[in-house]
Amino acid sequence: MTVRPRKEIHLAAHFPGVNNTTVWADPRAKSQIEFASFEHLARTAERGLFDFFFLAEGLRLREHKGRIHDLDVVGRPESLTVLSALAAVTERLGLAATVNATFNEPYELARRLASLDHLSGGRAAWNVVTSSDAFTGENFRRGGCLDRADLPHSRLRSSGGTPITRAAEFVATARELWDSWTPEGLPRPFAHRGRHFDIAGEFTVPRSPQGHPVVIQAGDSPPGREFAASAADVVFTRHGTLEEGRAFYADVKGRLATYGRAPEDLKIMPGVTFVLGDTVAEAQERAAEIRRRQISPQNAILTLEQIWGVDLSSYDPDGPLPDIDPDPESTMVQGRVRVGDPLAVAEKWRTLSREKGLSIRQTVIEASGRQSFIGTPDTVAAELDEFVRTDAADGFILVPHLTPGGLDEFVDRVVPLLQERGAFRTEYTGTTLRSHLGLAQPVWKG
Ligand SMILES: Cc1cc2nc3c(=O)[nH]c(=O)nc-3n(C[C@H](O)[C@H](O)[C@H](O)COP(=O)(O)O)c2cc1C
């Protein structure tokens, strides 16, 4: 019988920027734009020997009832620019940028990613997202998008494809460009003729240290999972509970064989939150306080409106949930990724509220503001380890609730315990992100 080697945990740090997971009312909260904030979190992650630092992306300011949604914060700099600056103040930490495959072009983005890979000595990663709503598209004057109201999931009309088929061809094309120089360091002409892209020429950037920057995929539909299985190195998922995590893990890893890939070729990393205390009871008390801060009475109504898609401003946050149904075609909330079927979510929340006797605010706190790992450093380390050992994940993208100091406590108190358990590295053994993640160097297709 072969004994499976102990699985080591992979850790990444999500910069807590534009979202309402971040507690902006905390006096310790600092800017989500100033370089000092990015630098603080990146240095903390590197001190904790994390695999990578992660930036999300939003390409249009979110709107709520026709007004900019500024209840949390508004505005963020462009990710690859921030990461280029961070490359200069870190040495080993991977640097992952979320960049949309719908509103960019392969040649330009492949160039920028290969450049970051060179500048950072092989630490670049690209989180491929596919948001394609016409609201965001307006920023780019791309007329080929259908609105959600016209067609579910807003397919791209111009090419006859979908955001996912475009993303898959985008990644394949970028890899052709990254492969286009010879091992002797000479450029070779490339030509890509496909459904979404028809380009030819020479690539300006020589082969970068990782060969191909690491590709992360975030998306959950069956086509999204298939795309991840065929082309991604890492999946960023929302399935952060033990049961959901195991089901997702088995599903996605089960798709790999079709593409001639082994389970270890793709790492699955849910985005998770954590709250620590000296005792479990203290951690739970802190977690409850954080949830109350994340979901103010005003935020509770806005969160509900994001699901219902109708004006609920006359409802009392301390009163019962609305008995009217959500409008699945609503465009009242723009620029936010809608998760799941609103009718099903509403029904789930109503059941929760009925069974536990919860008000609107209490229901929102209970259903959406929940932290994933709450406990002492010891219990949290044990739980994280269990998730990875029992194949609910290969690691985690940690989402702290404070900008930029929210990771400090985790690195100081939990990382040493993970190391003691033999579950996490005690030093970086390689220099590239691929080596931190245990991913093979891609074969150079000449
Ligand atoms: C965990 C996770 C994180 C995501 N982060 C972003 C993001 O930062 N920016 C963005 O534009 N879209 C983001 N998305 C949206 C996805 O790219 C995609 O558009 C959406 O999930 C719909 O695709 P699907 O039906 O395959 O899930 C994220 C999705 C998931 C699941």
The ligand as an SDF file (V2000), in Angstrom:
LIG
                    3D

 31 33  0  0  0  0  0  0  0  0999 V2000
  -14.5290   33.2020   -5.4590 C   0  0  0  0  0  0  0  0  0  0  0  0
  -14.8620   34.1130   -6.6100 C   0  0  0  0  0  0  0  0  0  0  0  0
  -14.2180   35.3380   -6.7260 C   0  0  0  0  0  0  0  0  0  0  0  0
  -14.4960   36.2040   -7.7900 C   0  0  0  0  0  0  0  0  0  0  0  0
  -13.8540   37.3990   -7.8710 N   0  0  0  0  0  0  0  0  0  0  0  0
  -14.1250   38.2460   -8.8960 C   0  0  0  0  0  0  0  0  0  0  0  0
  -13.4490   39.5090   -9.0040 C   0  0  0  0  0  0  0  0  0  0  0  0
  -12.6050   39.8800   -8.1830 O   0  0  0  0  0  0  0  0  0  0  0  0
  -13.7770   40.3230  -10.0460 N   0  0  0  0  0  0  0  0  0  0  0  0
  -14.7030   39.9610  -10.9930 C   0  0  0  0  0  0  0  0  0  0  0  0
  -14.9370   40.7370  -11.9090 O   0  0  0  0  0  0  0  0  0  0  0  0
  -15.3510   38.7760  -10.9110 N   0  0  0  0  0  0  0  0  0  0  0  0
  -15.0900   37.9190   -9.8930 C   0  0  0  0  0  0  0  0  0  0  0  0
  -15.7430   36.7000   -9.8200 N   0  0  0  0  0  0  0  0  0  0  0  0
  -16.7790   36.3970  -10.8620 C   0  0  0  0  0  0  0  0  0  0  0  0
  -16.3970   35.3000  -11.8490 C   0  0  0  0  0  0  0  0  0  0  0  0
  -15.3140   35.6570  -12.6770 O   0  0  0  0  0  0  0  0  0  0  0  0
  -17.5790   34.9640  -12.7640 C   0  0  0  0  0  0  0  0  0  0  0  0
  -17.8810   36.0570  -13.5780 O   0  0  0  0  0  0  0  0  0  0  0  0
  -18.8150   34.5870  -12.0140 C   0  0  0  0  0  0  0  0  0  0  0  0
  -18.5280   33.7280  -10.9460 O   0  0  0  0  0  0  0  0  0  0  0  0
  -19.8200   33.9090  -12.9800 C   0  0  0  0  0  0  0  0  0  0  0  0
  -19.2440   32.7450  -13.5370 O   0  0  0  0  0  0  0  0  0  0  0  0
  -19.7520   31.3000  -13.0650 P   0  0  0  0  0  0  0  0  0  0  0  0
  -21.2010   31.2570  -13.4770 O   0  0  0  0  0  0  0  0  0  0  0  0
  -18.8860   30.2930  -13.7390 O   0  0  0  0  0  0  0  0  0  0  0  0
  -19.6060   31.2530  -11.5610 O   0  0  0  0  0  0  0  0  0  0  0  0
  -15.4660   35.8310   -8.7600 C   0  0  0  0  0  0  0  0  0  0  0  0
  -16.1120   34.5840   -8.6410 C   0  0  0  0  0  0  0  0  0  0  0  0
  -15.8220   33.7210   -7.6010 C   0  0  0  0  0  0  0  0  0  0  0  0
  -16.5240   32.3970   -7.5090 C   0  0  0  0  0  0  0  0  0  0  0  0
  1  2  1  0
  2  3  1  0
  2 30  2  0
  3  4  2  0
  4  5  1  0
  4 28  1  0
  5  6  2  0
  6  7  1  0
  6 13  1  0
  7  8  2  0
  7  9  1  0
  9 10  1  0
 10 11  2  0
 10 12  1  0
 12 13  2  0
 13 14  1  0
 14 15  1  0
 14 28  1  0
 15 16  1  0
 16 17  1  0
 16 18  1  0
 18 19  1  0
 18 20  1  0
 20 21  1  0
 20 22  1  0
 22 23  1  0
 23 24  1  0
 24 25  2  0
 24 26  1  0
 24 27  1  0
 28 29  2  0
 29 30  1  0
 30 31  1  0
M  END
$$$$
